[in-house]
Amino acid sequence: MYRKKGKFTGEGVIPYSGEGSTVTIEGAAVCTQTGCAYTGNEAVAYAAKQCNVDVVSAYPITPQTIIVERFSEYVANGEVDTKFLAVESEHSAMSACVGASLGGARVFTSTASQGLALMHEVLYLASGLRCPIVMAVVNRALSAPINIHGDQSDMMGSRDCGWIQLFAENAQESYDLTIQAFKIAEDKGVHLPVSVNLDGFTVSHATESMKACADEDVHKFLPPRESLFKVDPTTPISVGGMALPEYYYEFKRQQEEALQLSKLFVNRVGKEYGKMTGRRYGYLRTYGLEDADAAVISLGSTCGNVRSVARTLRAKGKKVGAIKLWMYRPFPREELFSAIKDLKALAVMDRAISFGAPQGALCSDIAATLLNTGSDIKILNMIYGLGGRDIPPSTINTVFTDTLRAAKTGKVKERINYLDVRE
Amino acid sequence: MTQKPGWRELPIGGHLHEPGSSLKYKTGPWRTYKPVLDKAKCTKCLLCWIYCPEPSIDRTNDGIEINYDFCKGCGLCASECPVKAIVMVEE
C-alpha cells in the first residue's frame, strides 16, 4: 500500500504557451469533443452524470443548488441509474455518502458555505475512513452577516480536513476536474475524498463555452470503481473502530502520508486526461514565469483576470507573471518552489481572512514553502473579494504595480493589503 | 511485551478485516473497583446478567460468574442486585 517516496521532478507545473487553454501533447490522439454552453454548475452535474455515479446524496444550497437540481433531473428522466438520496441536511448528506462509499459505490455530492460548515465533522470521517467521495464545493462566504456570494472562506475553514482540494477557474475546468477527481480519489494508491472547488456565481452561474467528451470516452477513462475494501455481508469488516492514545496517532500519520503521496496520482491523472482531451492538468499553471520579476498567485476564477492583466502588462514590456494553483491540498511545495524561485516579488491573493493569523491561508502556505530555502522573494499578501466583492482588472493592475515596486525596491509596505475595502 | 505495529503496518483507515477481534482487547485493566460475588447470598435472579453492559456476567450451571478479562468495574451489577450479593471492592 505504501510505496517508496516518488521523485518530485517539477512535473505537474504546466506553462501557458500561447493564448488558448489547450496544451498540445505530442503524439496524442485527442478524443472527439462536443462544444457546448454550460454554467459551472451544469458542467459539474454533466461530468458527474458521465462518470456513472452510483449514489448521490446531497442537500441544495445557493449557489450550488443547480448541481443537485440538474442531477435530480437526470435521475427523474432515467438518464442515469444513480440512487439519489434527498436527505434533511448536509450533515446527513455527507454521512450517507460515507456509508455508500464504504459499501463500494461511486459517490458524488456537492455543497457550499454553511452547508460545508455543517458537514465539517463528517468531512474528517470521510478522509479518516478513506472514502473516495467526490464533492463539488461552490465557494461562498460564511455567515455572519448573511451573504450568498462567492469567496473561499468555506473551503479555507475546512482546509485541514484531509481531503484532496482542487480549484477550477471556469466551467471547462470544473468539468475536467470533476472527471479527474473520481479517477484520483478511487485509485487504490489514494483512496481519499476529493473536493472540486468553483467560485460561487462567477463560475457556478456564468454560462461559458466549453468542450465535453463523449460518454464512452469518459467511461474508458474512468472504469467502474474497484475498492480496496467494502462493507459487504459476505466478507464482514468493522469500520469506524476506536483507536485510543496507543494507536490513534499512527492512523493519522498513515493518513497524512496517503494525502501527501496522492499528489503523484493527481499529476498522473492530469497527464492521462491531457492525452485524452488535449487539456493537460497538474498542480499549477504558470504564465510568463520564464523571465518575470513579479508574479501573482491565486486560486479559482480570479486566475483568469490575473492572467489577462499580466498579458496586457507584458505587452507593455513589464516582466510580470501569473500562477494558478489547481491543487491546494496536498500543497505542491516542491513544484511551486521550483516555479517561483527566480522571482523577486510575489503577490498572494487570498479570498478569505484567516482571522487572527499573521496572513491569509494561501500566503501562510507560500511562506512555509519558502521557509529555510534561503529565498529572499518579497511576499505581498492581498485579501480580496470577500462576500462576492468584484475584483476588476484595475484592482489587479494595482496589485501588479505594488508587486513590481517591491521587486525593484526590495521593500514591502503593508503586511496585508485589504483590496478595495472602504476605509 | 511485543512492540506495537508502526503506522505502515496498520490496516488503512483503521478498518478491521477480522470479525470478533474485540475479544483480543481485554478491558479488565480499566477497572478501579472490582465486583465480588457472594454465592451464598445470590438468588440466581440474573438481573446482573441482564444489566451488565459489556456483557461480563457469564451464566453457569450454578448461577453466574464474573468475567474479569472484560469487566470495566462500572458497578451496575452491584447497584442492581436486589439482595446485595455483589459488592464493589477497590482493586
Interface residues (C-beta under 8 A of the other chain):
Chain A: M1 Y2 G128 L129 R130 H191 L228 F229 P236 I237 S238 V239 G240 G241 A243 E246 Y247 E250 F251 R253 Q254 Q255 E257 A258
Chain B: K4 P5 G6 W7 R8 L10 I12 G13 G14 H15 L16 H17 P19 S21
